[in-house]
Amino acid sequence: MSVESKIKILVSDDDLTARILMKETLSSETIEVLEAENGKRALEQFEKHSPSLILLDVSMPEMNGFEVCERIRSLKSGEHVPIIMVTGSDDLESIHRSYAVGATDFIAKPIRWPILGERVKYILRASQAFADLVTQQKELHQLAFYDTLTGLPNRQYLMQDLQRFLALAQRKQHQAAMLFIDLDRFKRINDTMGHSNGDKLLRKVAHRLQTNLRDSDVFARVGQSLSLNQPQLSSFGGDEFTIFLNGLNDANEATLVAERVIRSFSKPFQLEQFEVVITPSIGISMFPNDGEDAETLLKNADTAMYSAKQAGRCCYKFYRDSMNAKAAARLQLEQDLRQALNAGEIIPFYQPQVCAQTGHILGVEALVRWLPANGGMIPPDEFIAIAEETGLINVLGQLVLEQSCQQAKIWMNNNTPVRVAVNVSGHQFRQHNFTEIVAEALRNSGLPAELLELELTESVIMSDAEENIARLIELKTLGVTLAVDDFGTGYSSLSYLKKFPIDILKIDRSFMCDLDSAPDDVAIVEAILALAQSLNLGVIAEGIEDAGQIEILKDSKHLLLQGYLFSRPLAAEYIAPLLTQNFTHLMQK
């Protein structure tokens, strides 16, 4: 605020000339004079009006100017307001006392009003410059130490204060806990609803966490300061949050907070017209047992959080020493996977799909395998999850797609054409340019589109049915075959199923394995076969290990059989000799 702006000045001098001359000096349009006939009134006027400057007479009824100045300076709002002490004394003791209680300036009576006016102008300018600097510092502090999206303290703020809190806990011989919270499958929200809705969800999550912690009664202990017991909530970046709990007696108190946080997520979050359910996975590390410094405590809580995800999500896990060994092994596997993708160690194996009527191989399913250069084989269930978590699944999936198309073209050139089925993950399918990736793989290999089948799981295509219909139609215009993998394990709506431009239903192996002993599985398989026939869809039954399983399927049209009865997944060079064989004899009991 400049001197030309509206200024409130609190005047406690009983000489009315002071007010009149202040108006004449500063221009009556620019100031508002607040009167205070005694010290008590001066305090009331200050707290009510927050003046920009105070002219404070030392000699006042009820409370003298020194006491009023000291009281104002003790208030948060009075730390920086300019205060000019006015007194009839000009002795050094009065001057020293004025500055000791916090006065900005001192002036003795009789007052030379033009000089006072110039002092007031100078002090106001200096005060405004200081206020501007404070504002800038607050803004810089806000940017540096608070998350702009949620308004919560950020990682830098947490790290700045955490060591101090740990030292406090150590002095008082209390335990402390770090809760590391990660939202389960948050990326799905961004992918399906857009980043703006993802941001809205994060703000709502932050508010719910704040509300939950404010309501917490875990930390109230008589005789202990709030700063010791108040939980410290921070935004750690993205969809990660931390809660630091100090002044604990034991780990059970951390358990109560973790359980409360998980319960608070049971209520859906409202995003526009949608109700979104999201869950937290929480890792907990305890001070001092799991770490005596901030970095170690955070690292171990993060490790425990990953253990919670592996345990099924929407739960909490306490850190254990053995977790670090698992985390190190996982990190090593991730690094090895990146190198394997570049070194050509990731290749597709192929499992035949046999026509139930003719006994000939009409198709093969490409199944990814990792063959390290040092020998052996790493099964998919050990690295596919890591590929999905790290984003490597898109690179891996494209690699398998391209290699499978190239291999199918080689078989076609050798007069043994078969359709190759390639699994598509949800991450791949949601890529905005996925159709172009498929088209490019066909162009580069020269494979006719009708010899490529894309398999998507039931849950993937139903994740956003309306949008996925359009994407499936795009793929269908390329001429490829579309199959629903693991059918019967998801949540397909029949009204949507007939809208999807799909060609094949693939019966999940879990229904085929126990047909002899599980009547419910027989009923499900029969229902799928009837549904496929009514919609004129082909059927692939996987998990075929003996001829008895084929009996229930024998009257089905457009049926392919896949399983160990015919062949295990094999490298391409071992599949070639099988392509001319007939497997009818294996299908007879």
VEXDREN-2710 file (C-alpha; in Angstrom, 1 decimal):
% VEXDREN-2710
k/r/px/py/pz
1/MET/0.0/0.0/0.0
2/SER/1.4/3.4/-0.9
3/VAL/1.0/6.6/1.1
4/GLU/-1.7/7.7/-1.4
5/SER/-3.8/4.7/-0.5
6/LYS/-6.3/4.7/2.4
7/ILE/-4.4/4.6/5.7
8/LYS/-5.8/3.9/9.2
9/ILE/-3.8/5.7/11.9
10/LEU/-4.5/5.1/15.6
11/VAL/-3.9/8.3/17.6
12/SER/-3.9/8.2/21.4
13/ASP/-2.6/11.7/21.9
14/ASP/-5.3/13.9/23.7
15/ASP/-4.3/17.0/21.7
16/LEU/-6.9/17.3/18.9
17/THR/-4.4/19.4/17.0
18/ALA/-2.4/16.3/16.4
19/ARG/-5.3/14.7/14.5
20/ILE/-6.0/17.8/12.5
21/LEU/-2.4/18.4/11.6
22/MET/-1.9/14.7/10.6
23/LYS/-4.8/15.2/8.2
24/GLU/-3.4/18.4/6.8
25/THR/0.0/16.8/6.5
26/LEU/-1.1/13.5/4.8
27/SER/-4.2/14.8/3.0
28/SER/-7.6/14.1/4.7
29/GLU/-8.7/11.9/1.8
30/THR/-5.9/9.4/2.4
31/ILE/-6.2/8.7/6.1
32/GLU/-8.8/7.5/8.7
33/VAL/-7.9/8.6/12.2
34/LEU/-8.9/6.2/15.0
35/GLU/-9.2/7.8/18.4
36/ALA/-8.2/6.2/21.7
37/GLU/-8.7/8.2/24.9
38/ASN/-7.0/5.7/27.1
39/GLY/-4.7/2.6/26.9
40/LYS/-7.5/0.1/27.1
41/ARG/-9.3/1.8/24.3
42/ALA/-6.1/1.9/22.2
43/LEU/-5.8/-1.9/22.4
44/GLU/-9.5/-2.4/21.5
45/GLN/-9.1/-0.1/18.5
46/PHE/-6.0/-1.9/17.3
47/GLU/-7.6/-5.4/17.5
48/LYS/-10.8/-4.2/15.8
49/HIS/-9.3/-2.1/13.0
50/SER/-5.7/-3.2/12.4
51/PRO/-4.3/0.3/11.8
52/SER/-1.3/0.9/9.5
53/LEU/0.5/3.1/12.1
54/ILE/0.1/4.0/15.7
55/LEU/0.8/7.3/17.5
56/LEU/1.0/6.3/21.1
57/ASP/1.1/8.8/24.0
58/VAL/3.2/7.5/26.9
59/SER/0.9/9.1/29.5
60/MET/-2.6/7.6/29.3
61/PRO/-5.3/6.7/31.8
62/GLU/-5.8/3.0/32.8
63/MET/-2.7/1.7/30.9
64/ASN/0.4/3.8/29.9
65/GLY/1.9/3.8/26.4
66/PHE/4.8/1.5/27.3
67/GLU/2.4/-1.2/28.5
68/VAL/0.1/-0.8/25.4
69/CYS/3.1/-1.0/23.0
70/GLU/4.4/-4.1/24.8
71/ARG/0.9/-5.7/24.6
72/ILE/0.5/-4.9/20.9
73/ARG/4.0/-6.4/20.1
74/SER/3.0/-9.6/21.9
75/LEU/0.1/-10.1/19.4
76/LYS/0.8/-11.9/16.1
77/SER/-1.0/-9.1/14.2
78/GLY/1.1/-6.5/16.0
79/GLU/4.6/-7.8/15.4
80/HIS/5.4/-5.4/12.5
81/VAL/3.0/-2.5/12.7
82/PRO/4.9/0.9/13.1
83/ILE/4.5/2.5/16.6
84/ILE/5.6/6.1/17.3
85/MET/5.9/6.9/21.0
86/VAL/4.9/10.5/21.8
87/THR/6.0/11.9/25.2
88/GLY/6.6/15.2/27.0
89/SER/9.9/13.7/28.3
90/ASP/13.0/13.6/26.2
91/ASP/15.3/11.9/28.7
92/LEU/17.4/8.9/27.6
93/GLU/15.6/6.6/30.0
94/SER/12.3/7.2/28.3
95/ILE/13.8/6.8/24.8
96/HIS/15.5/3.5/25.8
97/ARG/12.4/2.2/27.4
98/SER/10.3/3.0/24.3
99/TYR/12.6/1.0/22.1
100/ALA/12.8/-1.8/24.7
101/VAL/9.1/-2.4/24.5
102/GLY/9.1/-2.4/20.7
103/ALA/8.5/1.2/19.5
104/THR/9.5/2.0/15.9
105/ASP/10.3/5.7/16.6
106/PHE/10.2/8.2/19.5
107/ILE/9.2/11.9/19.4
108/ALA/9.1/14.5/22.2
109/LYS/6.6/17.2/22.7
110/PRO/6.2/20.0/21.8
111/ILE/5.7/18.3/18.4
112/ARG/6.8/20.0/15.2
113/TRP/4.0/18.7/13.0
114/PRO/5.7/19.0/9.6
115/ILE/8.6/17.0/10.8
116/LEU/6.2/14.4/12.3
117/GLY/4.4/14.3/9.0
118/GLU/7.6/13.5/7.1
119/ARG/8.5/10.9/9.7
120/VAL/5.1/9.2/9.3
121/LYS/5.5/9.2/5.5
122/TYR/8.9/7.6/5.7
123/ILE/7.9/5.0/8.2
124/LEU/4.8/4.1/6.2
125/ARG/6.9/3.6/3.1
126/ALA/9.4/1.5/4.9
127/SER/6.6/-0.5/6.6
128/GLN/5.0/-1.2/3.2
129/ALA/8.3/-2.2/1.7
130/PHE/8.8/-4.6/4.6
131/ALA/5.2/-5.9/4.2
132/ASP/5.8/-6.5/0.5
133/LEU/9.0/-8.4/1.3
134/VAL/7.2/-10.5/3.9
135/THR/4.5/-11.3/1.3
136/GLN/7.0/-12.3/-1.3
137/GLN/8.8/-14.5/1.3
138/LYS/5.5/-16.1/2.2
139/GLU/4.7/-16.8/-1.5
140/LEU/8.2/-18.3/-2.1
141/HIS/7.8/-20.3/1.1
142/GLN/4.4/-21.6/-0.1
143/LEU/5.9/-22.6/-3.5
144/ALA/8.9/-24.2/-1.9
145/PHE/7.3/-26.1/1.0
146/TYR/3.7/-26.8/0.0
147/ASP/2.1/-28.9/-2.7
148/THR/0.4/-26.6/-5.2
149/LEU/-2.4/-29.2/-5.9
150/THR/-3.5/-30.3/-2.4
151/GLY/-2.1/-27.4/-0.3
152/LEU/-0.4/-29.9/2.0
153/PRO/3.2/-29.6/3.2
154/ASN/5.4/-31.3/0.6
155/ARG/8.4/-33.6/0.8
156/GLN/10.8/-30.8/1.3
157/TYR/8.8/-29.5/4.2
158/LEU/8.6/-32.9/5.7
159/MET/12.3/-33.6/5.5
160/GLN/13.1/-30.2/7.0
161/ASP/11.1/-30.8/10.1
162/LEU/11.3/-34.6/10.4
163/GLN/14.8/-34.8/12.0
164/ARG/13.8/-32.2/14.6
165/PHE/10.7/-34.3/15.5
166/LEU/12.8/-37.4/15.7
167/ALA/15.3/-35.7/18.1
168/LEU/12.3/-34.6/20.2
169/ALA/11.0/-38.2/20.3
170/GLN/14.5/-39.5/21.3
171/ARG/14.8/-36.9/24.1
172/LYS/11.4/-37.8/25.5
173/GLN/12.0/-41.6/24.9
174/HIS/8.8/-41.9/22.9
175/GLN/8.3/-44.0/19.8
176/ALA/7.3/-42.4/16.5
177/ALA/5.8/-43.9/13.3
178/MET/6.0/-43.0/9.6
179/LEU/2.9/-44.1/7.5
180/PHE/3.6/-44.1/3.8
181/ILE/0.3/-44.1/1.8
182/ASP/-0.1/-44.9/-1.9
183/LEU/-3.4/-44.9/-3.7
184/ASP/-4.2/-48.3/-5.3
185/ARG/-4.6/-48.2/-9.1
186/PHE/-4.7/-44.4/-9.2
187/LYS/-3.3/-44.5/-12.8
188/ARG/-6.5/-46.1/-13.9
189/ILE/-8.4/-42.9/-12.9
190/ASN/-6.0/-40.7/-15.0
191/ASP/-6.2/-43.1/-17.9
192/THR/-10.0/-43.5/-17.9
193/MET/-11.3/-40.2/-16.5
194/GLY/-8.5/-37.8/-17.5
195/HIS/-5.8/-36.0/-15.5
196/SER/-8.1/-33.1/-14.4
197/ASN/-10.4/-35.6/-12.6
198/GLY/-7.3/-37.3/-11.2
199/ASP/-6.2/-33.9/-9.7
200/LYS/-9.7/-33.4/-8.3
201/LEU/-9.5/-36.9/-6.7
202/LEU/-6.1/-36.1/-5.1
203/ARG/-7.5/-32.9/-3.6
204/LYS/-10.5/-34.8/-2.2
205/VAL/-8.2/-37.5/-0.8
206/ALA/-6.0/-34.8/0.9
207/HIS/-9.1/-33.2/2.5
208/ARG/-10.4/-36.5/3.7
209/LEU/-7.0/-37.4/5.3
210/GLN/-6.9/-34.0/7.0
211/THR/-10.4/-34.4/8.3
212/ASN/-9.6/-37.9/9.6
213/LEU/-6.5/-36.8/11.4
214/ARG/-8.2/-33.7/13.0
215/ASP/-10.8/-36.1/14.4
216/SER/-8.1/-38.4/15.7
217/ASP/-8.1/-38.9/19.5
218/VAL/-5.1/-41.1/19.6
219/PHE/-2.6/-38.4/20.6
220/ALA/-4.3/-36.5/23.4
221/ARG/-2.2/-36.9/26.5
222/VAL/-2.3/-34.6/29.5
223/GLY/0.9/-32.5/30.0
224/GLN/2.3/-32.9/26.5
225/SER/2.5/-30.2/23.9
226/LEU/0.3/-30.2/20.8
227/SER/3.4/-29.9/18.6
228/LEU/4.7/-33.2/20.0
229/ASN/1.5/-35.2/19.4
230/GLN/-0.1/-33.6/16.4
231/PRO/0.1/-35.9/13.3
232/GLN/2.1/-34.4/10.4
233/LEU/0.3/-35.0/7.1
234/SER/2.3/-34.4/3.9
235/SER/1.9/-34.8/0.2
236/PHE/4.9/-36.8/-0.9
237/GLY/4.2/-36.3/-4.6
238/GLY/1.7/-37.7/-7.1
239/ASP/-0.6/-40.1/-5.4
240/GLU/1.6/-40.7/-2.4
241/PHE/1.0/-39.2/1.1
242/THR/2.8/-39.5/4.4
243/ILE/1.6/-39.2/8.0
244/PHE/4.2/-38.8/10.8
245/LEU/3.0/-39.7/14.3
246/ASN/5.1/-38.6/17.2
247/GLY/4.9/-39.2/20.9
248/LEU/3.6/-42.8/20.7
249/ASN/3.8/-45.3/23.4
250/ASP/3.8/-48.4/21.1
251/ALA/3.1/-49.5/17.6
252/ASN/-0.6/-50.2/18.4
253/GLU/-1.3/-46.5/18.2
254/ALA/0.1/-46.4/14.6
255/THR/-2.2/-49.4/13.8
256/LEU/-5.3/-47.5/15.0
257/VAL/-4.4/-44.6/12.7
258/ALA/-3.8/-46.8/9.7
259/GLU/-7.1/-48.7/10.2
260/ARG/-8.9/-45.3/10.6
261/VAL/-7.4/-44.1/7.3
262/ILE/-8.4/-47.3/5.5
263/ARG/-12.0/-47.1/6.9
264/SER/-12.2/-43.4/5.8
265/PHE/-11.7/-44.6/2.2
266/SER/-14.8/-46.9/2.3
267/LYS/-17.0/-44.0/1.3
268/PRO/-16.8/-43.3/-2.5
269/PHE/-15.4/-40.0/-3.8
270/GLN/-17.8/-38.0/-5.9
271/LEU/-16.3/-36.9/-9.3
272/GLU/-18.9/-35.1/-11.4
273/GLN/-21.6/-37.7/-11.9
274/PHE/-19.4/-40.6/-11.0
275/GLU/-18.8/-42.2/-7.6
276/VAL/-15.2/-43.4/-7.5
277/VAL/-13.9/-46.0/-5.1
278/ILE/-10.2/-46.0/-4.4
279/THR/-8.2/-47.7/-1.7
280/PRO/-4.9/-47.0/0.1
281/SER/-2.0/-49.3/0.7
282/ILE/0.0/-48.2/3.8
283/GLY/3.5/-49.1/4.9
284/ILE/4.5/-48.3/8.5
285/SER/8.0/-47.9/9.9
286/MET/8.7/-47.3/13.6
287/PHE/11.2/-45.0/15.2
288/PRO/13.8/-45.9/16.5
289/ASN/13.6/-49.7/15.7
290/ASP/13.2/-49.3/11.9
291/GLY/15.4/-46.2/11.5
292/GLU/16.9/-43.4/13.5
293/ASP/17.0/-40.8/10.7
294/ALA/14.5/-39.4/8.3
295/GLU/15.8/-41.0/5.2
296/THR/15.9/-44.5/6.6
297/LEU/12.5/-44.2/8.2
298/LEU/10.9/-43.1/4.9
299/LYS/12.7/-45.7/2.9
300/ASN/11.6/-48.5/5.1
301/ALA/8.0/-47.2/5.2
302/ASP/8.0/-47.2/1.4
303/THR/9.3/-50.7/1.4
304/ALA/6.5/-51.8/3.7
305/MET/3.9/-50.1/1.5
306/TYR/5.0/-52.3/-1.5
307/SER/4.6/-55.3/0.8
308/ALA/1.0/-54.1/1.5
309/LYS/0.3/-53.9/-2.3
310/GLN/1.7/-57.4/-2.8
311/ALA/-0.5/-58.7/0.0
312/GLY/-3.6/-57.6/-2.0
313/ARG/-3.8/-53.8/-1.5
314/CYS/-6.2/-51.8/0.8
315/CYS/-4.2/-52.9/3.9
316/TYR/-1.2/-51.9/6.0
317/LYS/2.0/-53.6/6.7
318/PHE/4.7/-52.9/9.3
319/TYR/8.3/-52.9/8.0
320/ARG/10.4/-56.0/8.6
321/ASP/14.1/-56.5/7.9
322/SER/13.4/-59.2/5.4
323/MET/11.5/-56.8/3.3
324/ASN/14.7/-55.0/2.3
325/ALA/16.1/-58.1/0.8
326/LYS/12.9/-58.6/-1.2
327/ALA/12.9/-55.0/-2.3
328/ALA/16.5/-55.2/-3.4
329/ALA/15.8/-58.4/-5.4
330/ARG/12.8/-56.7/-7.0
331/LEU/14.9/-53.7/-8.0
332/GLN/17.5/-55.9/-9.4
333/LEU/14.9/-57.8/-11.4
334/GLU/13.6/-54.5/-12.8
335/GLN/17.1/-53.5/-13.9
336/ASP/17.6/-56.9/-15.5
337/LEU/14.3/-56.7/-17.3
338/ARG/15.3/-53.3/-18.8
339/GLN/18.5/-54.8/-20.1
340/ALA/16.8/-58.0/-21.3
341/LEU/14.5/-56.0/-23.5
342/ASN/17.4/-54.3/-25.1
343/ALA/19.5/-57.6/-25.3
344/GLY/16.8/-59.6/-27.1
345/GLU/16.2/-62.0/-24.2
346/ILE/12.4/-61.4/-24.2
347/ILE/10.8/-63.6/-26.9
348/PRO/7.5/-65.2/-27.6
349/PHE/6.8/-68.9/-27.3
350/TYR/3.8/-70.3/-29.0
351/GLN/1.1/-72.8/-28.0
352/PRO/-1.0/-74.4/-30.7
353/GLN/-4.8/-74.0/-31.0
354/VAL/-6.3/-77.1/-32.6
355/CYS/-9.6/-77.2/-34.5
356/ALA/-12.0/-79.5/-32.7
357/GLN/-13.5/-80.8/-36.0
358/THR/-10.4/-81.3/-38.2
359/GLY/-7.6/-81.8/-35.7
360/HIS/-5.4/-79.3/-37.5
361/ILE/-3.6/-76.3/-35.9
362/LEU/-5.4/-73.2/-37.0
363/GLY/-3.8/-70.8/-34.6
364/VAL/-1.1/-70.3/-32.0
365/GLU/-1.1/-68.1/-28.9
366/ALA/2.1/-66.0/-28.3
367/LEU/3.2/-66.3/-24.7
368/VAL/6.1/-64.1/-23.6
369/ARG/9.2/-65.8/-22.1
370/TRP/12.4/-64.4/-20.7
371/LEU/15.5/-66.4/-21.6
372/PRO/18.5/-64.8/-19.8
373/ALA/21.9/-65.1/-21.5
374/ASN/23.3/-67.0/-18.6
375/GLY/20.8/-69.8/-19.1
376/GLY/17.5/-70.9/-17.5
377/MET/14.1/-69.3/-18.0
378/ILE/12.3/-66.6/-15.9
379/PRO/8.5/-67.3/-15.8
380/PRO/6.1/-64.5/-16.8
381/ASP/4.5/-64.4/-13.3
382/GLU/7.8/-63.1/-11.9
383/PHE/8.2/-60.2/-14.3
384/ILE/4.9/-59.2/-15.9
385/ALA/3.7/-57.4/-12.7
386/ILE/7.0/-55.5/-12.5
387/ALA/6.7/-54.5/-16.2
388/GLU/3.2/-53.2/-15.5
389/GLU/4.2/-51.2/-12.4
390/THR/7.2/-49.6/-14.1
391/GLY/5.6/-48.9/-17.5
392/LEU/7.8/-51.4/-19.3
393/ILE/4.7/-53.4/-20.3
394/ASN/4.1/-51.1/-23.3
395/VAL/7.6/-51.7/-24.6
396/LEU/7.4/-55.5/-23.9
397/GLY/3.9/-55.8/-25.4
398/GLN/4.9/-54.0/-28.6
399/LEU/8.0/-56.2/-28.9
400/VAL/6.0/-59.4/-28.6
401/LEU/3.4/-58.0/-31.1
402/GLU/6.1/-57.2/-33.7
403/GLN/8.0/-60.5/-33.3
404/SER/4.8/-62.5/-33.5
405/CYS/3.7/-60.8/-36.7
406/GLN/7.1/-61.4/-38.2
407/GLN/7.0/-65.1/-37.2
408/ALA/3.5/-65.6/-38.5
409/LYS/4.6/-64.1/-41.9
410/ILE/7.5/-66.6/-42.0
411/TRP/5.1/-69.5/-41.4
412/MET/2.8/-68.1/-44.1
413/ASN/5.7/-67.9/-46.6
414/ASN/6.4/-71.6/-45.8
415/ASN/2.8/-72.6/-46.8
416/THR/1.7/-73.2/-43.2
417/PRO/-0.4/-70.1/-42.4
418/VAL/-1.8/-69.9/-38.9
419/ARG/-3.4/-67.1/-37.0
420/VAL/-1.2/-65.7/-34.2
421/ALA/-3.0/-64.6/-31.0
422/VAL/-1.2/-61.8/-29.0
423/ASN/-2.3/-60.8/-25.5
424/VAL/-2.9/-57.0/-25.0
425/SER/-2.6/-55.6/-21.5
426/GLY/-4.8/-52.8/-20.2
427/HIS/-1.8/-50.4/-20.3
428/GLN/-1.3/-51.1/-24.0
429/PHE/-4.9/-50.9/-25.0
430/ARG/-5.3/-47.5/-23.3
431/GLN/-2.5/-46.0/-25.3
432/HIS/-4.0/-43.3/-27.6
433/ASN/-2.0/-44.6/-30.6
434/PHE/-2.5/-48.3/-30.0
435/THR/-4.4/-48.8/-33.3
436/GLU/-1.5/-47.2/-35.2
437/ILE/1.0/-49.4/-33.3
438/VAL/-0.9/-52.5/-34.5
439/ALA/-1.2/-51.2/-38.0
440/GLU/2.5/-50.5/-38.2
441/ALA/3.4/-54.0/-36.9
442/LEU/1.3/-55.5/-39.8
443/ARG/2.8/-53.2/-42.4
444/ASN/6.4/-53.8/-41.3
445/SER/5.9/-57.6/-41.2
446/GLY/3.7/-57.9/-44.3
447/LEU/1.3/-60.2/-42.4
448/PRO/-2.3/-60.1/-43.6
449/ALA/-4.5/-58.6/-40.8
450/GLU/-6.8/-61.7/-40.7
451/LEU/-3.8/-63.7/-39.4
452/LEU/-3.5/-61.5/-36.3
453/GLU/-5.7/-62.0/-33.3
454/LEU/-5.7/-59.6/-30.3
455/GLU/-6.8/-61.0/-27.0
456/LEU/-8.1/-58.6/-24.3
457/THR/-9.4/-59.6/-20.9
458/GLU/-13.0/-59.2/-20.0
459/SER/-12.1/-56.7/-17.3
460/VAL/-10.1/-54.5/-19.6
461/ILE/-12.8/-54.0/-22.3
462/MET/-15.4/-53.4/-19.6
463/SER/-13.3/-50.8/-17.7
464/ASP/-14.8/-48.0/-19.9
465/ALA/-17.2/-49.8/-22.1
466/GLU/-18.5/-46.9/-24.2
467/GLU/-15.0/-45.5/-25.0
468/ASN/-13.7/-49.1/-25.6
469/ILE/-16.4/-49.8/-28.2
470/ALA/-15.0/-47.0/-30.3
471/ARG/-11.4/-48.3/-29.9
472/LEU/-12.4/-51.9/-30.7
473/ILE/-14.1/-50.7/-33.9
474/GLU/-10.9/-48.9/-34.9
475/LEU/-9.0/-52.1/-34.5
476/LYS/-11.6/-54.1/-36.3
477/THR/-11.4/-51.8/-39.3
478/LEU/-7.8/-53.0/-39.7
479/GLY/-9.2/-56.5/-40.3
480/VAL/-7.7/-58.2/-37.2
481/THR/-9.6/-60.8/-35.1
482/LEU/-10.7/-59.7/-31.6
483/ALA/-11.0/-62.2/-28.7
484/VAL/-12.2/-61.8/-25.1
485/ASP/-9.6/-63.7/-23.0
486/ASP/-10.4/-65.3/-19.6
487/PHE/-14.1/-65.1/-20.4
488/GLY/-16.4/-65.8/-17.4
489/THR/-14.0/-64.4/-14.8
490/GLY/-14.9/-60.8/-15.2
491/TYR/-18.1/-58.7/-15.2
492/SER/-19.4/-58.4/-18.7
493/SER/-22.8/-56.9/-19.3
494/LEU/-24.6/-58.8/-22.0
495/SER/-26.1/-55.6/-23.3
496/TYR/-22.5/-54.4/-23.9
497/LEU/-21.2/-57.7/-25.1
498/LYS/-23.4/-57.7/-28.2
499/LYS/-22.2/-54.2/-29.0
500/PHE/-18.5/-55.1/-28.9
501/PRO/-17.1/-56.0/-32.4
502/ILE/-15.6/-59.2/-31.1
503/ASP/-15.1/-62.6/-32.9
504/ILE/-14.1/-65.1/-30.2
505/LEU/-14.8/-65.9/-26.6
506/LYS/-12.0/-67.7/-24.8
507/ILE/-13.1/-69.9/-21.9
508/ASP/-10.8/-69.5/-19.0
509/ARG/-8.7/-72.5/-18.0
510/SER/-10.0/-72.4/-14.5
511/PHE/-13.4/-73.7/-15.7
512/MET/-11.9/-76.4/-17.9
513/CYS/-9.6/-78.0/-15.4
514/ASP/-12.3/-79.4/-13.0
515/LEU/-15.1/-80.4/-15.4
516/ASP/-15.1/-83.9/-14.1
517/SER/-15.6/-82.9/-10.5
518/ALA/-17.2/-79.5/-10.5
519/PRO/-20.9/-79.4/-11.8
520/ASP/-20.9/-75.6/-11.5
521/ASP/-18.0/-75.3/-13.9
522/VAL/-19.9/-77.5/-16.4
523/ALA/-22.9/-75.2/-16.1
524/ILE/-20.7/-72.1/-16.7
525/VAL/-19.0/-73.7/-19.8
526/GLU/-22.4/-74.8/-21.2
527/ALA/-23.7/-71.2/-20.7
528/ILE/-20.7/-69.7/-22.5
529/LEU/-21.0/-72.1/-25.4
530/ALA/-24.7/-71.3/-25.7
531/LEU/-24.0/-67.5/-25.6
532/ALA/-21.3/-67.8/-28.2
533/GLN/-23.6/-69.8/-30.5
534/SER/-26.4/-67.2/-30.2
535/LEU/-24.0/-64.4/-31.0
536/ASN/-22.3/-66.3/-33.7
537/LEU/-18.9/-66.1/-32.0
538/GLY/-16.0/-68.6/-32.1
539/VAL/-14.8/-70.3/-28.9
540/ILE/-11.4/-71.2/-27.7
541/ALA/-11.1/-73.5/-24.8
542/GLU/-7.8/-73.4/-23.0
543/GLY/-6.4/-75.7/-20.3
544/ILE/-7.2/-78.9/-22.3
545/GLU/-5.1/-81.7/-20.7
546/ASP/-7.1/-84.8/-21.5
547/ALA/-9.6/-86.0/-24.0
548/GLY/-12.4/-86.2/-21.4
549/GLN/-12.5/-82.5/-21.2
550/ILE/-13.5/-82.3/-24.9
551/GLU/-16.7/-84.3/-24.5
552/ILE/-18.7/-81.4/-23.2
553/LEU/-17.4/-79.3/-26.1
554/LYS/-17.8/-81.7/-29.0
555/ASP/-21.0/-80.3/-30.4
556/SER/-19.7/-76.7/-30.5
557/LYS/-19.1/-74.9/-33.8
558/HIS/-16.1/-72.8/-34.6
559/LEU/-14.2/-74.4/-31.6
560/LEU/-10.5/-74.3/-31.0
561/LEU/-8.7/-76.3/-28.3
562/GLN/-5.6/-75.3/-26.5
563/GLY/-3.6/-77.0/-23.8
564/TYR/-0.9/-79.5/-22.8
565/LEU/-2.9/-82.4/-24.4
566/PHE/-1.5/-81.0/-27.7
567/SER/1.6/-79.1/-26.8
568/ARG/3.3/-76.9/-24.2
569/PRO/4.3/-73.4/-25.3
570/LEU/7.4/-73.8/-27.5
571/ALA/9.9/-71.7/-29.3
572/ALA/9.1/-70.9/-32.9
573/GLU/11.5/-73.4/-34.4
574/TYR/9.8/-76.3/-32.5
575/ILE/6.3/-75.2/-33.5
576/ALA/7.0/-75.4/-37.3
577/PRO/7.0/-79.3/-37.5
578/LEU/3.7/-79.4/-35.7
579/LEU/1.9/-77.2/-38.2
580/THR/1.4/-80.0/-40.7
581/GLN/0.3/-82.6/-38.1
582/ASN/-3.2/-83.8/-37.3
583/PHE/-4.2/-84.2/-33.6
584/THR/-7.5/-86.1/-34.1
585/HIS/-6.2/-89.2/-32.3
586/LEU/-5.5/-87.2/-29.2
587/MET/-9.1/-86.0/-29.0
588/GLN/-10.6/-89.5/-28.7
589/LYS/-11.1/-91.2/-25.3
END
